[in-house]
Every structure is written in C-alpha cells, then in structure tokens.
C-alpha cells in the first residue's frame, strides 16, 4: 500500500501529465480525487444532492483552471481549495435564494398565489409556465439573455456580463427592462410602476 506521500507524488505526476495533454493521466487524477472532493463537499454541505452538485462544480472549475496548477506544489490542497470555494459559492447562492424566493412547485404550474382558505379562487389572472415562456420568448435577445443569466441562473453580475458580452451597466438595464416588459405584458404592474 502506498503511503500518502507516495500517493501525492503520483497525483502530482498525473496532473503534470494532464497539463501536457495526457488524457489518461487526467482521467486517473480525477477518478482518484473524487473521494477527496466528495468528502470536502460533504463536510461543508449536509444535503447530499447539493454536495454532489458542488463536486460537479469543482470538477468543472478544475478542468477550466488545470493550466494554472503549479507542479512544484502539492496537488491535494489545490484540489481541496477549489472544492471548498465551490461549496461556499453554492451555500451563498442558496442563502440568497431562501430569503427571497418561494418554490414554484408549491403553486403547481402557475405563478399566482394559491387559493385562499374557504375555497375562493386565488386570481383570475393565473399565469401558466407556458405563458411565461412565450412572454420571455418575445423579449429582445439582449433582454432575454440578461434575464436568463442575471435572474434565472442567478450569476454574479461580473460573470453574467462576461458570458453575455454586455457591460455590467448594460446587463442591469437590459434585465430591468425585461422584468418591466414582462410585468406590463402579464398584467403585474402598470407603466408607472404601481
């Protein structure tokens, strides 16, 4: 059985070979690192599915940043640090969502509030998911993109800006206009905001 130091040397050799383009070494490294990444994620995130999503995020980040690894340094701490950051990002995102969002599933296929006690219908203006998708599809491309990245994917503005090709300011404006247009179209808000 190899000692941890010997295993570390193997991982470093795999990473160096992966940086040189060796797909087999890269595959071997990722397979060997999975238990380390899963353990790190499960220490941080207690929900099994969220932890596994964080591991997948970490694997994508490792893939994107593998060229930045310094072969003169141990690879395990580098991998674990990436996984830690993805876990923290996921926990922050979940914290932001919990404070301001209600799951759509609670309302079935509508975005209207559920019926009040006593059997009264909640609203005549129930909005189905299909109607919402159709309204979004009619938005200009820049507004659709901004809405999708900034609101639906909930990306940080800098990342949404980079992915969309819009400046942060233009992204904010396009998102605001998209939301306003959807509210106008779907009857949620009048032109004066009321």
MDTraj code that builds the backbone (N, CA, C; nanometers):
import mdtraj as md
import numpy as np

residues = "UNK UNK UNK UNK UNK UNK UNK UNK UNK UNK UNK UNK UNK UNK UNK UNK UNK UNK UNK UNK UNK UNK UNK UNK UNK UNK UNK UNK UNK UNK UNK UNK UNK UNK UNK UNK UNK UNK UNK UNK UNK UNK UNK UNK UNK UNK UNK UNK UNK UNK UNK UNK UNK UNK UNK UNK UNK UNK UNK UNK UNK UNK UNK UNK UNK UNK UNK UNK UNK UNK UNK UNK UNK UNK UNK UNK UNK UNK UNK UNK UNK UNK UNK UNK UNK UNK UNK UNK UNK UNK UNK UNK UNK UNK UNK UNK UNK UNK UNK UNK UNK UNK UNK UNK UNK UNK UNK UNK UNK UNK UNK UNK UNK UNK UNK UNK UNK UNK UNK UNK UNK UNK UNK UNK UNK UNK UNK UNK UNK UNK UNK UNK UNK UNK UNK UNK UNK UNK UNK UNK UNK UNK UNK UNK UNK UNK UNK UNK UNK UNK UNK UNK UNK UNK UNK UNK UNK UNK UNK UNK UNK UNK UNK UNK UNK UNK UNK UNK UNK UNK UNK UNK UNK UNK UNK UNK UNK UNK UNK UNK UNK UNK UNK UNK UNK UNK UNK UNK UNK UNK UNK UNK UNK UNK".split()
xyz = np.array([
    [0.0850, -0.1189, 0.0000],
    [0.0000, 0.0000, 0.0000],
    [0.0890, 0.1245, 0.0000],
    [0.0612, 0.2162, -0.0859],
    [0.1415, 0.3374, -0.0974],
    [0.1119, 0.4325, 0.0171],
    [0.2163, 0.4990, 0.0631],
    [0.1966, 0.5988, 0.1680],
    [0.1312, 0.7214, 0.1058],
    [0.0834, 0.8103, 0.1927],
    [0.0182, 0.9317, 0.1421],
    [0.1164, 1.0155, 0.0603],
    [0.2436, 1.0209, 0.1053],
    [0.3437, 1.0984, 0.0313],
    [0.3656, 1.0391, -0.1076],
    [0.3690, 0.9040, -0.1154],
    [0.3857, 0.8409, -0.2469],
    [0.2638, 0.8662, -0.3345],
    [0.1444, 0.8567, -0.2746],
    [0.0218, 0.8842, -0.3497],
    [0.0213, 1.0284, -0.3979],
    [0.0678, 1.1199, -0.3130],
    [0.0746, 1.2607, -0.3512],
    [0.1653, 1.2773, -0.4731],
    [0.2769, 1.2083, -0.4730],
    [0.3674, 1.2164, -0.5871],
    [0.3039, 1.1643, -0.7143],
    [0.2228, 1.0592, -0.7028],
    [0.1520, 1.0052, -0.8187],
    [0.0519, 1.1075, -0.8701],
    [-0.0219, 1.1683, -0.7786],
    [-0.1215, 1.2680, -0.8197],
    [-0.0541, 1.3859, -0.8902],
    [0.0592, 1.4282, -0.8352],
    [0.1313, 1.5400, -0.8973],
    [0.1805, 1.5017, -1.0367],
    [0.2296, 1.3778, -1.0506],
    [0.2756, 1.3313, -1.1823],
    [0.1584, 1.3264, -1.2804],
    [0.0423, 1.2782, -1.2335],
    [-0.0767, 1.2748, -1.3198],
    [-0.1154, 1.4164, -1.3633],
    [-0.1113, 1.5104, -1.2680],
    [-0.1509, 1.6477, -1.3004],
    [-0.0540, 1.7107, -1.3993],
    [0.0751, 1.6864, -1.3797],
    [0.1741, 1.7403, -1.4736],
    [0.1524, 1.6806, -1.6127],
    [0.1257, 1.5500, -1.6178],
    [0.0996, 1.4853, -1.7472],
    [-0.0300, 1.5383, -1.8080],
    [-0.1295, 1.5622, -1.7247],
    [-0.2571, 1.6167, -1.7744],
    [-0.2367, 1.7552, -1.8335],
    [-0.1529, 1.8357, -1.7690],
    [-0.1244, 1.9685, -1.8217],
    [-0.0528, 1.9601, -1.9566],
    [0.0188, 1.8504, -1.9770],
    [0.0888, 1.8306, -2.1043],
    [-0.0014, 1.7669, -2.2097],
    [-0.1270, 1.7375, -2.1717],
    [-0.2228, 1.6850, -2.2683],
    [-0.2516, 1.5367, -2.2574],
    [-0.2032, 1.4686, -2.1539],
    [-0.2262, 1.3252, -2.1374],
    [-0.3655, 1.3022, -2.0782],
    [-0.4594, 1.2602, -2.1620],
    [-0.5990, 1.2412, -2.1199],
    [-0.6120, 1.1272, -2.0192],
    [-0.5326, 1.0225, -2.0339],
    [-0.5409, 0.9095, -1.9396],
    [-0.4962, 0.9511, -1.7999],
    [-0.3890, 1.0261, -1.7934],
    [-0.3410, 1.0735, -1.6630],
    [-0.4444, 1.1656, -1.5995],
    [-0.5059, 1.2495, -1.6807],
    [-0.6089, 1.3419, -1.6313],
    [-0.7286, 1.2632, -1.5768],
    [-0.7705, 1.1621, -1.6492],
    [-0.8819, 1.0779, -1.6059],
    [-0.8459, 1.0067, -1.4751],
    [-0.7251, 0.9530, -1.4666],
    [-0.6812, 0.8836, -1.3448],
    [-0.6794, 0.9794, -1.2258],
    [-0.6316, 1.1015, -1.2476],
    [-0.6276, 1.2009, -1.1400],
    [-0.7686, 1.2331, -1.0912],
    [-0.8596, 1.2589, -1.1831],
    [-0.9955, 1.2959, -1.1437],
    [-1.0657, 1.1811, -1.0714],
    [-1.0451, 1.0595, -1.1189],
    [-1.1060, 0.9442, -1.0513],
    [-1.0497, 0.9269, -0.9105],
    [-0.9196, 0.9453, -0.8962],
    [-0.8564, 0.9321, -0.7644],
    [-0.8980, 1.0472, -0.6720],
    [-0.9228, 1.1641, -0.7280],
    [-0.9562, 1.2822, -0.6478],
    [-1.1027, 1.2859, -0.6052],
    [-1.1893, 1.2105, -0.6714],
    [-1.3323, 1.2157, -0.6390],
    [-1.3626, 1.1917, -0.4911],
    [-1.3056, 1.0893, -0.4269],
    [-1.3347, 1.0718, -0.2833],
    [-1.2912, 1.1927, -0.1990],
    [-1.1777, 1.2529, -0.2324],
    [-1.1314, 1.3725, -0.1615],
    [-1.2308, 1.4863, -0.1796],
    [-1.2757, 1.5090, -0.3027],
    [-1.3688, 1.6180, -0.3321],
    [-1.5036, 1.5941, -0.2647],
    [-1.5513, 1.4692, -0.2706],
    [-1.6805, 1.4378, -0.2076],
    [-1.6741, 1.4565, -0.0565],
    [-1.5654, 1.4144, 0.0038],
    [-1.5508, 1.4306, 0.1489],
    [-1.5480, 1.5790, 0.1862],
    [-1.4754, 1.6584, 0.1091],
    [-1.4688, 1.8024, 0.1361],
    [-1.6066, 1.8659, 0.1212],
    [-1.6802, 1.8266, 0.0179],
    [-1.8131, 1.8844, -0.0056],
    [-1.9111, 1.8427, 0.1037],
    [-1.9049, 1.7179, 0.1454],
    [-1.9995, 1.6701, 0.2477],
    [-1.9702, 1.7283, 0.3856],
    [-1.8457, 1.7677, 0.4096],
    [-1.8149, 1.8358, 0.5358],
    [-1.8816, 1.9733, 0.5398],
    [-1.8896, 2.0367, 0.4257],
    [-1.9459, 2.1721, 0.4164],
    [-2.0968, 2.1737, 0.3966],
    [-2.1450, 2.0834, 0.3120],
    [-2.2861, 2.0838, 0.2718],
    [-2.3497, 1.9530, 0.3159],
    [-2.4533, 1.9629, 0.3950],
    [-2.5149, 1.8425, 0.4517],
    [-2.6179, 1.7788, 0.3597],
    [-2.6707, 1.8538, 0.2646],
    [-2.7646, 1.7978, 0.1676],
    [-2.6839, 1.7208, 0.0629],
    [-2.7120, 1.5911, 0.0506],
    [-2.6337, 1.5035, -0.0374],
    [-2.6329, 1.5506, -0.1829],
    [-2.7498, 1.5933, -0.2322],
    [-2.7586, 1.6372, -0.3721],
    [-2.6834, 1.7681, -0.3948],
    [-2.6961, 1.8594, -0.3000],
    [-2.6227, 1.9864, -0.3103],
    [-2.4718, 1.9615, -0.3046],
    [-2.4305, 1.8695, -0.2184],
    [-2.2876, 1.8374, -0.2065],
    [-2.2363, 1.7793, -0.3381],
    [-2.3137, 1.6907, -0.3985],
    [-2.2712, 1.6313, -0.5259],
    [-2.2672, 1.7371, -0.6363],
    [-2.3618, 1.8312, -0.6334],
    [-2.3585, 1.9411, -0.7300],
    [-2.2325, 2.0266, -0.7108],
    [-2.1941, 2.0471, -0.5859],
    [-2.0716, 2.1225, -0.5575],
    [-1.9490, 2.0485, -0.6102],
    [-1.9487, 1.9161, -0.5987],
    [-1.8383, 1.8357, -0.6532],
    [-1.8323, 1.8534, -0.8042],
    [-1.9472, 1.8497, -0.8699],
    [-1.9501, 1.8682, -1.0154],
    [-1.9004, 2.0075, -1.0531],
    [-1.9414, 2.1094, -0.9760],
    [-1.8911, 2.2452, -0.9987],
    [-1.7393, 2.2486, -0.9834],
    [-1.6888, 2.1787, -0.8812],
    [-1.5442, 2.1753, -0.8577],
    [-1.4718, 2.1080, -0.9736],
    [-1.5277, 1.9972, -1.0231],
    [-1.4643, 1.9283, -1.1365],
    [-1.4586, 2.0186, -1.2595],
    [-1.5644, 2.0933, -1.2835],
    [-1.5647, 2.1872, -1.3973],
    [-1.4599, 2.2969, -1.3772],
    [-1.4492, 2.3461, -1.2552],
    [-1.3501, 2.4503, -1.2260],
    [-1.2089, 2.3952, -1.2406],
    [-1.1860, 2.2745, -1.1915],
    [-1.0542, 2.2112, -1.2059],
    [-1.0200, 2.1991, -1.3539],
    [-1.1166, 2.1578, -1.4322],
    [-1.0931, 2.1432, -1.5766],
    [-1.0567, 2.2779, -1.6390],
    [-1.1307, 2.3827, -1.6002],
    [-1.1055, 2.5157, -1.6565],
    [-0.9717, 2.5726, -1.6110],
    [-0.9301, 2.5394, -1.4877],
    [-0.8110, 2.6024, -1.4296],
    [-0.6898, 2.5112, -1.4218],
    [-0.6966, 2.3935, -1.4819],
    [-0.5861, 2.2980, -1.4660],
    [-0.4538, 2.3541, -1.5156],
    [-0.4582, 2.4447, -1.6101],
    [-0.3343, 2.5047, -1.6615],
    [-0.2682, 2.5968, -1.5585],
    [-0.3416, 2.6389, -1.4545],
    [-0.2856, 2.7303, -1.3544],
    [-0.2175, 2.6569, -1.2389],
    [-0.2338, 2.5253, -1.2328],
    [-0.1717, 2.4493, -1.1243],
    [-0.0197, 2.4554, -1.1364],
    [0.0476, 2.4773, -1.0235],
    [0.1941, 2.4823, -1.0174],
    [0.2454, 2.3445, -0.9777],
    [0.3092, 2.2701, -1.0688],
    [0.3548, 2.1343, -1.0395],
    [0.4556, 2.1238, -0.9254],
    [0.5147, 2.2332, -0.8837],
    [0.6101, 2.2268, -0.7720],
    [0.5387, 2.2254, -0.6367],
    [0.4075, 2.2374, -0.6381],
    [0.3290, 2.2394, -0.5140],
    [0.2428, 2.1145, -0.5044],
    [0.2013, 2.0764, -0.3842],
    [0.1139, 1.9592, -0.3691],
    [-0.0211, 1.9822, -0.4378],
    [-0.0739, 1.8781, -0.4997],
    [-0.1969, 1.8921, -0.5766],
    [-0.3218, 1.8791, -0.4892],
    [-0.3162, 1.7985, -0.3831],
    [-0.4352, 1.7787, -0.2989],
    [-0.4883, 1.9088, -0.2406],
    [-0.4055, 1.9919, -0.1790],
    [-0.4589, 2.1175, -0.1254],
    [-0.5191, 2.2066, -0.2345],
    [-0.4609, 2.2045, -0.3536],
    [-0.5129, 2.2833, -0.4657],
    [-0.6527, 2.2340, -0.5027],
    [-0.6687, 2.1023, -0.5134],
    [-0.7990, 2.0442, -0.5465],
    [-0.9010, 2.0724, -0.4360],
    [-0.8590, 2.0526, -0.3109],
    [-0.9496, 2.0733, -0.1972],
    [-0.9927, 2.2200, -0.1874],
    [-0.9010, 2.3123, -0.2145],
    [-0.9348, 2.4549, -0.2084],
    [-1.0388, 2.4905, -0.3139],
    [-1.0240, 2.4354, -0.4326],
    [-1.1227, 2.4607, -0.5379],
    [-1.2593, 2.4081, -0.4954],
    [-1.2625, 2.2886, -0.4394],
    [-1.3893, 2.2303, -0.3950],
    [-1.4501, 2.3144, -0.2831],
    [-1.3677, 2.3596, -0.1895],
    [-1.4167, 2.4455, -0.0805],
    [-1.4829, 2.5710, -0.1356],
    [-1.4188, 2.6340, -0.2322],
    [-1.4734, 2.7577, -0.2905],
    [-1.6073, 2.7301, -0.3599],
    [-1.6175, 2.6200, -0.4318],
    [-1.7449, 2.5875, -0.4988],
    [-1.8536, 2.5601, -0.3960],
    [-1.8182, 2.4964, -0.2835],
    [-1.9159, 2.4723, -0.1772],
    [-1.9637, 2.6045, -0.1180],
    [-1.8702, 2.6933, -0.0910],
    [-1.9056, 2.8241, -0.0354],
    [-1.9946, 2.9001, -0.1329],
    [-1.9603, 2.8980, -0.2612],
    [-2.0438, 2.9649, -0.3618],
    [-2.1853, 2.9088, -0.3606],
    [-2.1969, 2.7775, -0.3539],
    [-2.3282, 2.7118, -0.3549],
    [-2.4075, 2.7480, -0.2289],
    [-2.3421, 2.7496, -0.1134],
    [-2.4108, 2.7860, 0.0110],
    [-2.4553, 2.9319, 0.0091],
    [-2.3732, 3.0196, -0.0433],
    [-2.4118, 3.1609, -0.0542],
    [-2.5320, 3.1776, -0.1455],
    [-2.5281, 3.1085, -0.2593],
    [-2.6389, 3.1166, -0.3551],
    [-2.7679, 3.0665, -0.2904],
    [-2.7581, 2.9563, -0.2177],
    [-2.8763, 2.9011, -0.1520],
    [-2.9271, 2.9990, -0.0462],
    [-2.8377, 3.0622, 0.0283],
    [-2.8776, 3.1598, 0.1292],
    [-2.9490, 3.2791, 0.0686],
    [-2.9003, 3.3254, -0.0462],
    [-2.9658, 3.4377, -0.1139],
    [-3.1053, 3.3981, -0.1595],
    [-3.1199, 3.2780, -0.2106],
    [-3.2491, 3.2324, -0.2632],
    [-3.3504, 3.2104, -0.1527],
    [-3.3084, 3.1518, -0.0421],
    [-3.4021, 3.1170, 0.0642],
    [-3.4710, 3.2395, 0.1219],
    [-3.4025, 3.3502, 0.1269],
    [-3.4600, 3.4700, 0.1859],
    [-3.5594, 3.5425, 0.0976],
    [-3.5605, 3.5152, -0.0319],
    [-3.6451, 3.5956, -0.1192],
    [-3.7281, 3.5169, -0.2184],
    [-3.7205, 3.3862, -0.2149],
    [-3.7927, 3.3086, -0.3145],
    [-3.8844, 3.2061, -0.2509],
    [-3.9921, 3.1783, -0.3216],
    [-4.0847, 3.0724, -0.2849],
    [-4.0805, 2.9715, -0.3975],
    [-4.0666, 2.8438, -0.3661],
    [-4.0598, 2.7441, -0.4733],
    [-4.1859, 2.7469, -0.5597],
    [-4.1679, 2.7427, -0.6891],
    [-4.2800, 2.7436, -0.7825],
    [-4.3628, 2.6172, -0.7664],
    [-4.3006, 2.5069, -0.7312],
    [-4.3732, 2.3811, -0.7154],
    [-4.4901, 2.3936, -0.6186],
    [-4.4769, 2.4811, -0.5204],
    [-4.5839, 2.4975, -0.4224],
    [-4.7120, 2.5497, -0.4867],
    [-4.7006, 2.6110, -0.6043],
    [-4.8163, 2.6681, -0.6725],
    [-4.8542, 2.5908, -0.7976],
    [-4.8032, 2.4716, -0.8132],
    [-4.8343, 2.3947, -0.9337],
    [-4.7691, 2.4578, -1.0549],
    [-4.8406, 2.4649, -1.1619],
    [-4.7889, 2.5213, -1.2869],
    [-4.8239, 2.6679, -1.3025],
    [-4.8477, 2.7398, -1.1937],
    [-4.8813, 2.8813, -1.2034],
    [-4.7849, 2.9633, -1.1221],
    [-4.7856, 3.0917, -1.1457],
    [-4.7066, 3.1836, -1.0660],
    [-4.7970, 3.2673, -0.9773],
    [-4.9253, 3.2409, -0.9783],
    [-5.0194, 3.3122, -0.8926],
    [-5.0183, 3.2492, -0.7542],
    [-5.0647, 3.3246, -0.6556],
    [-5.0721, 3.2721, -0.5194],
    [-5.1767, 3.1623, -0.5122],
    [-5.1607, 3.0697, -0.4171],
    [-5.2587, 2.9625, -0.4050],
    [-5.3934, 3.0169, -0.3581],
    [-5.4993, 2.9387, -0.3779],
    [-5.6333, 2.9804, -0.3378],
    [-5.6371, 3.0004, -0.1876],
    [-5.7160, 3.0980, -0.1440],
    [-5.7305, 3.1264, -0.0017],
    [-5.8174, 3.0198, 0.0623],
    [-5.8050, 3.0080, 0.1933],
    [-5.8872, 2.9123, 0.2665],
    [-6.0334, 2.9465, 0.2451],
    [-6.1169, 2.8478, 0.2396],
    [-6.2585, 2.8716, 0.2156],
    [-6.2958, 2.8430, 0.0717],
    [-6.1991, 2.8046, -0.0114],
    [-6.2286, 2.7634, -0.1478],
    [-6.2352, 2.8749, -0.2497],
    [-6.2060, 3.0009, -0.2143],
    [-6.2103, 3.1093, -0.3118],
    [-6.0961, 3.0936, -0.4108],
    [-6.1215, 3.1233, -0.5337],
    [-6.0192, 3.1151, -0.6372],
    [-5.9166, 3.2256, -0.6118],
    [-5.7879, 3.1965, -0.6225],
    [-5.6826, 3.2926, -0.5903],
    [-5.6875, 3.4140, -0.6813],
    [-5.6979, 3.3921, -0.8107],
    [-5.6946, 3.5039, -0.9036],
    [-5.7418, 3.4563, -1.0387],
    [-5.8067, 3.5455, -1.1120],
    [-5.8474, 3.5087, -1.2477],
    [-5.7274, 3.5125, -1.3410],
    [-5.6270, 3.5862, -1.3015],
    [-5.5103, 3.6065, -1.3875],
    [-5.3997, 3.5065, -1.3525],
    [-5.4314, 3.3778, -1.3497],
    [-5.3296, 3.2768, -1.3223],
    [-5.2355, 3.2701, -1.4421],
    [-5.1101, 3.2660, -1.4123],
    [-5.0080, 3.2678, -1.5162],
    [-4.9458, 3.1298, -1.5273],
    [-4.9602, 3.0673, -1.6405],
    [-4.9005, 2.9350, -1.6571],
    [-4.7552, 2.9483, -1.7004],
    [-4.6821, 2.8416, -1.6809],
    [-4.5413, 2.8404, -1.7213],
    [-4.5294, 2.8619, -1.8715],
    [-4.6222, 2.8063, -1.9477],
    [-4.6180, 2.8229, -2.0939],
    [-4.6366, 2.9688, -2.1322],
    [-4.7270, 3.0391, -2.0636],
    [-4.7479, 3.1818, -2.0934],
    [-4.6225, 3.2622, -2.0605],
    [-4.5593, 3.2284, -1.9497],
    [-4.4367, 3.2976, -1.9117],
    [-4.3270, 3.2727, -2.0139],
    [-4.3096, 3.1468, -2.0564],
    [-4.2077, 3.1159, -2.1582],
    [-4.2358, 3.1922, -2.2874],
    [-4.3625, 3.1996, -2.3268],
    [-4.3983, 3.2718, -2.4500],
    [-4.3669, 3.4201, -2.4366],
    [-4.3957, 3.4768, -2.3195],
    [-4.3673, 3.6189, -2.2981],
    [-4.2166, 3.6452, -2.3010],
    [-4.1401, 3.5567, -2.2416],
    [-3.9940, 3.5722, -2.2429],
    [-3.9407, 3.5600, -2.3853],
    [-3.9967, 3.4686, -2.4623],
    [-3.9513, 3.4475, -2.5999],
    [-3.9722, 3.5706, -2.6859],
    [-4.0685, 3.6549, -2.6508],
    [-4.0960, 3.7761, -2.7296],
    [-4.0057, 3.8933, -2.6932],
    [-3.9278, 3.8799, -2.5870],
    [-3.8359, 3.9869, -2.5483],
    [-3.7227, 3.9987, -2.6504],
    [-3.6643, 4.1178, -2.6633],
    [-3.5446, 4.1299, -2.7480],
    [-3.4335, 4.0382, -2.6955],
    [-3.3469, 3.9944, -2.7833],
    [-3.2406, 3.8982, -2.7493],
    [-3.1574, 3.9428, -2.6296],
    [-3.1152, 4.0702, -2.6256],
    [-3.0307, 4.1160, -2.5145],
    [-3.1051, 4.1085, -2.3816],
    [-3.2347, 4.1384, -2.3830],
    [-3.3135, 4.1310, -2.2604],
    [-3.3344, 3.9862, -2.2170],
    [-3.3595, 3.8969, -2.3137],
    [-3.3751, 3.7541, -2.2810],
    [-3.2473, 3.7004, -2.2184],
    [-3.1346, 3.7330, -2.2805],
    [-3.0057, 3.6860, -2.2306],
    [-2.9787, 3.7402, -2.0908],
    [-3.0007, 3.8695, -2.0719],
    [-2.9771, 3.9315, -1.9418],
    [-3.0670, 3.8701, -1.8349],
    [-3.1938, 3.8526, -1.8675],
    [-3.2891, 3.7934, -1.7729],
    [-3.2470, 3.6513, -1.7363],
    [-3.2101, 3.5742, -1.8356],
    [-3.1705, 3.4354, -1.8120],
    [-3.0465, 3.4271, -1.7224],
    [-2.9430, 3.5030, -1.7543],
    [-2.8178, 3.4940, -1.6794],
    [-2.8273, 3.5565, -1.5403],
    [-2.8859, 3.6766, -1.5321],
    [-2.8869, 3.7501, -1.4057],
    [-2.9959, 3.7040, -1.3101],
    [-3.1096, 3.6619, -1.3634],
    [-3.2218, 3.6270, -1.2748],
    [-3.2453, 3.4765, -1.2669],
    [-3.2494, 3.4080, -1.3801],
    [-3.2813, 3.2666, -1.3777],
    [-3.1615, 3.1819, -1.3350],
    [-3.0429, 3.2130, -1.3873],
    [-2.9223, 3.1403, -1.3434],
    [-2.8631, 3.2022, -1.2183],
    [-2.9035, 3.3257, -1.1876],
    [-2.8572, 3.3975, -1.0687],
    [-2.7056, 3.4071, -1.0619],
    [-2.6446, 3.4365, -1.1772],
    [-2.4996, 3.4521, -1.1814],
    [-2.4600, 3.5867, -1.1222],
    [-2.3414, 3.5962, -1.0657],
    [-2.2917, 3.7276, -1.0248],
    [-2.2847, 3.8174, -1.1486],
    [-2.3039, 3.9474, -1.1291],
    [-2.3093, 4.0396, -1.2429],
    [-2.1843, 4.0325, -1.3306],
    [-2.0677, 4.0203, -1.2688],
    [-1.9439, 4.0157, -1.3476],
    [-1.9419, 3.8938, -1.4392],
    [-1.9842, 3.7778, -1.3861],
    [-1.9857, 3.6558, -1.4667],
    [-2.0928, 3.6636, -1.5762],
    [-2.2117, 3.7143, -1.5403],
    [-2.3192, 3.7290, -1.6390],
    [-2.2753, 3.8255, -1.7486],
    [-2.2051, 3.9303, -1.7103],
    [-2.1550, 4.0275, -1.8072],
    [-2.0558, 3.9616, -1.9032],
    [-1.9643, 3.8840, -1.8480],
    [-1.8640, 3.8174, -1.9313],
    [-1.9296, 3.7188, -2.0277],
    [-2.0281, 3.6431, -1.9799],
    [-2.0929, 3.5430, -2.0652],
    [-2.1815, 3.6056, -2.1713],
    [-2.2422, 3.7208, -2.1398],
    [-2.3348, 3.7827, -2.2345],
    [-2.2655, 3.8757, -2.3333],
    [-2.1486, 3.9243, -2.2956],
    [-2.0813, 4.0219, -2.3809],
    [-2.1301, 4.1633, -2.3560],
    [-2.2205, 4.1809, -2.2606],
    [-2.2713, 4.3136, -2.2247],
    [-2.1907, 4.3672, -2.1075],
    [-2.1786, 4.4988, -2.0984],
    [-2.1154, 4.5561, -1.9801],
    [-2.2083, 4.5334, -1.8615],
    [-2.1553, 4.5483, -1.7412],
    [-2.2376, 4.5289, -1.6221],
    [-2.3552, 4.6262, -1.6234],
    [-2.3292, 4.7508, -1.6606],
    [-2.4358, 4.8507, -1.6670],
    [-2.5423, 4.8137, -1.7688],
    [-2.4990, 4.7720, -1.8874],
    [-2.5942, 4.7338, -1.9917],
    [-2.6730, 4.6100, -1.9495],
    [-2.6068, 4.5184, -1.8787],
    [-2.6748, 4.3989, -1.8291],
    [-2.7840, 4.4365, -1.7299],
    [-2.7538, 4.5288, -1.6376],
    [-2.8532, 4.5741, -1.5399],
    [-2.9723, 4.6392, -1.6094],
    [-2.9438, 4.7249, -1.7063],
    [-3.0509, 4.7938, -1.7787],
    [-3.1366, 4.6934, -1.8547],
    [-3.0732, 4.6000, -1.9250],
    [-3.1478, 4.5004, -2.0028],
    [-3.2332, 4.4129, -1.9116],
    [-3.1803, 4.3758, -1.7954],
    [-3.2566, 4.2948, -1.7002],
    [-3.3763, 4.3731, -1.6475],
    [-3.3540, 4.4977, -1.6106],
    [-3.4622, 4.5819, -1.5608],
    [-3.5712, 4.5982, -1.6669],
    [-3.5312, 4.6247, -1.7894],
    [-3.6291, 4.6414, -1.8974],
    [-3.7057, 4.5118, -1.9242],
    [-3.6359, 4.3994, -1.9156],
    [-3.7023, 4.2703, -1.9378],
    [-3.8086, 4.2452, -1.8316],
    [-3.7729, 4.2687, -1.7062],
    [-3.8681, 4.2471, -1.5971],
    [-3.9873, 4.3414, -1.6120],
    [-3.9590, 4.4674, -1.6431],
    [-4.0669, 4.5656, -1.6609],
    [-4.1578, 4.5261, -1.7761],
    [-4.0996, 4.4813, -1.8868],
    [-4.1801, 4.4407, -2.0029],
    [-4.2660, 4.3191, -1.9695],
    [-4.2098, 4.2243, -1.8957],
    [-4.2879, 4.1057, -1.8566],
    [-4.4032, 4.1448, -1.7646],
    [-4.3770, 4.2323, -1.6697],
    [-4.4844, 4.2763, -1.5799],
    [-4.5950, 4.3468, -1.6571],
    [-4.5554, 4.4319, -1.7500],
    [-4.6547, 4.5038, -1.8315],
    [-4.7350, 4.4043, -1.9133],
    [-4.6655, 4.3130, -1.9781],
    [-4.7312, 4.2160, -2.0659],
    [-4.8224, 4.1217, -1.9890],
    [-4.7802, 4.0828, -1.8710],
    [-4.8546, 3.9822, -1.7954],
    [-4.9482, 4.0425, -1.6914],
    [-4.9577, 4.1748, -1.6899],
    [-5.0563, 4.2399, -1.6050],
    [-5.0164, 4.2596, -1.4618],
    [-4.8887, 4.2484, -1.4283],
    [-4.8461, 4.2626, -1.2889],
    [-4.8277, 4.4049, -1.2445],
    [-4.7874, 4.4951, -1.3339],
    [-4.7557, 4.6324, -1.2955],
    [-4.7925, 4.7243, -1.4097],
    [-4.8436, 4.8412, -1.3762],
    [-4.8747, 4.9393, -1.4789],
    [-4.7479, 5.0115, -1.5188],
    [-4.7552, 5.0923, -1.6213],
    [-4.6387, 5.1633, -1.6726],
    [-4.5748, 5.2514, -1.5675],
    [-4.6530, 5.3079, -1.4753],
    [-4.5947, 5.3972, -1.3742],
    [-4.5391, 5.3220, -1.2547],
    [-4.5386, 5.1873, -1.2591],
    [-4.4782, 5.1074, -1.1537],
    [-4.5764, 5.0643, -1.0467],
    [-4.7039, 5.1030, -1.0550],
    [-4.7988, 5.0730, -0.9480],
    [-4.8890, 4.9615, -0.9730],
])
top = md.Topology()
chain = top.add_chain()
for i, resn in enumerate(residues, 1):
    res = top.add_residue(resn, chain, resSeq=i)
    for name in ("N", "CA", "C"):
        top.add_atom(name, md.element.get_by_symbol(name[0]), res)
traj = md.Trajectory(xyz[None], top)
